[in-house]
Amino acid sequence: MNARQLTPLLLTASALSLINLSAIASEENSEEVIEEYVIWGTKVQSTSYLNNEQIEVKQADHISDLLRPIPGVDVGGAHSLNQRITIRSMDDKDLKITIDGANQNTYMYHHMGNLQIHADILESADVEVGTNSVINGGLGGSVRFETKSAEDLLQDGQEFGGRLRTSYGDNSGASHSATAYGQLSETFDFIAYYNAVDRNNYKVGGGVIKDANGEQIAGTDGTVRGLEGDLSDALIKFGWDISPDQRLKFGYESYEDEGDYSYRPDMGLATDLAITESLQVPLLWPTEFTRETYTLNYDLNWGDNSLLKATLFSNDSKLKRDESGYAQNSAYESWAAIVEGNAENKGVNLIAETDLGISNQLTYGLDIVEYNTEYTANYITGGIDNSSEKATNTALYIQDKILVSEQFSIIPGLRYDSFDIETAVINDTFDNVSGALAFEYYATNDLLFKLSATELFKGPEIGETFTGAGLFDTPNPGIEAETGLNTELSFAYQTNTSANSSFSIGATLFKTQIDNYIYDYAENPSGGSWKDNIGDMTIDGYETYVGFNNGPWKLFASYSSADSELDAFADYANLENARLDRKQGDTLSANLGYEIPSANVSLNWEVMTVKDIPAGLDLDGASLDNSKDGFTVHNIAAYWQPTDRLGLILGIDNIFDEFYASQSSRTGVSFHPRFGELYLQDFEPGRNIKATVSYSF
């Protein structure tokens, strides 16, 4: 089945199902136990959920500490500016990422990720692996982060509370946070949060930075320079219970990350040193990133069978770098400037659910996101470069879950997107109707099978902000939007083997077809590179998991694999069979937990093993050697709560001091005509002993 065949099939299935509603109106809704089941914080059916307790125990210094154990998910980049989430080898440009409903996709700078946040501020993280419905859009899935709120922290009968928390890592730095929350009246509540992070340069595993041949890189001492900086994250939220069925929330978050950072945060120290030596310019550059996010959320329950969630948001990100250091070399004095990029997302999203009471449940909504970018470079020698671009995506969707019998459900959905873009590459509007169709079958109360197909759509990406916001891009009025189809077959089984033990197992097979795949660095027939459709990309693979709880013991293990291959257009025949550069080798993750209730202690061990990837043709990877080394990393943590108010966490990340780089990060050896061979390895931290003390009041 291809993308063009699904929409007519969807319309037919929806019509037949609606005709049959009167015949099944008297049937009772079956209890969907499996959909609500959570094991070690992970929901089945390709959706993973992390709550506040699981986030806190990980003492995360980087979003990768949270998300890497989720099958099919990785986070590339080790720098605080480079938290680049990937799902099934697709990077964050192809995902829907939100914080409290505010869209985060900015494409600020290709050397950094789309997400800037510190994990301690998070209440939860909800990850959809793959696009499996018409609700979120995008090509590869979604990540929804929710920050802390008073309604979640206040205990029954509590009017005010707070928490002080301090953390230290011997190979990462220190952080200190304070939180206050409470009820201002019976209907008004608030939370105020502030976190300050003193981030250090870290040592790599083994204490020696090696080149591609395993030899120590000259001029290094095992410490990665260009990471040290100061980070702060502040949050204020007010909640108003207008009535028992209505709640209004206003939130403001301010995030700042400042330091003397490497010029290319996604590349390893070896590359930075080589370029610095060649150009005779500084290794480190004064850099400041800021993000301000405003959200207004409204929740409404109307009647006995409908609810609405509405979000109005503004998300403004700025990246500023002092590049006057180029003036140290007269040959590059004309490059010296103060450079600033500004990316603003603002919009509204509405999602509603209505239970019609006749064995079907509607989900419907509206999603509008407006993108505005600006670039400014003030040159020391005189002159200013300015540029700006904008785009707006408007989407309407509706999905219906129709209970045909107590065991079988049909889930059709339709989505309409209108994408209007005004950039240096193209000025056009793309309209698209996409559909989704899923079938769920409960073979027993414990066993669920699901088959789904979801059409995909994404307009051409707005230009990269920090390198000119389109100022240096080549026009391509013939570029087309990406479309495609994601199909999945999955099963999930769970059972209680005794009063205090349970067993679960599941697997998902998937195939994602992206037609008219857009490559940002396609070879331009007129010379140089440009953004263009280069072919049809296929990504396929599987994710499996198994879980077992037995009294104090909890075990969860998963295995995931994803391959990608390009069916290139004739003009780009040299890219035939190319894979996605962010591909990660087959990955095994395991998590073992043990609780000692009498002592209020929980112990946790986590391991991740990633297989090697042999060299092969890829998109935007290293040009001389793009093979990727596998690795195994072990983490342990212990949580002790001696009183209701005091909590102590001790952990060790990378226990055996592995020397490695995430395969979703920059890796390999490239050749540059100016700088020669560049070793791109973005090294991860070596062993890091961490401790956290928190006190609640």
Secondary structure, DSSP 4 states (H G I P E B T S, - for coil): --HHHHHHHHHHHHHHHHHTHHHHTTSPPPP-HHHH-EETTEESTTEEEE-HHHHHHTT-SSHHHHHTTSTTEEEE-SSTT-BEEEETTB-GGGSEEEETTEE------TTS-SB---GGGEEEEEEEES--STTT-SSSEEEEEEE--HHHHPPTT--EEEEEEEEEETTTEEEEEEEEEEESSSSEEEEEEEEEEEEPP-BBGGG--B-TTSPBPTT--SBPPS--EEEEEEEEEEEEEEETTEEEEEEEEEEEEEEEEESSTTS-HHHHHHHHHHHT--SEEEEEEEEEEEEEEEEEEETTTEEEEEEEEEEEEEEEEE-GGGGGSGGGGGG-EEEEEEEEEEEEEEEEEEE-SSSEEEEEEEEEEEEEEEEEEEETTS-EEEEEEEEEEEEEEEEEEEESSSSEEEEEEEEEEEEEEESSS-EEEEEEEEEEEEEEEEEETTEEEEEEEEEEEEPPPPPPTTTTTTTTPPP-TT---EEEEEEEEEEEEEEEEETTEEEEEEEEEEEEEEEEEEEEEEEPTTSSEEEEEEEEEEEEEEEEEEEEEETTEEEEEEEEEEEEEEEE-GGGGGGTTPEETT----EEEEEEEEEEGGGTEEEEEEEEEE--B----EES--SSB--B--EEEEEEEEEE-SSSSEEEEEEEESTT------TTS--SEEEETTTEEEE---PPB--EEEEEEEEE-
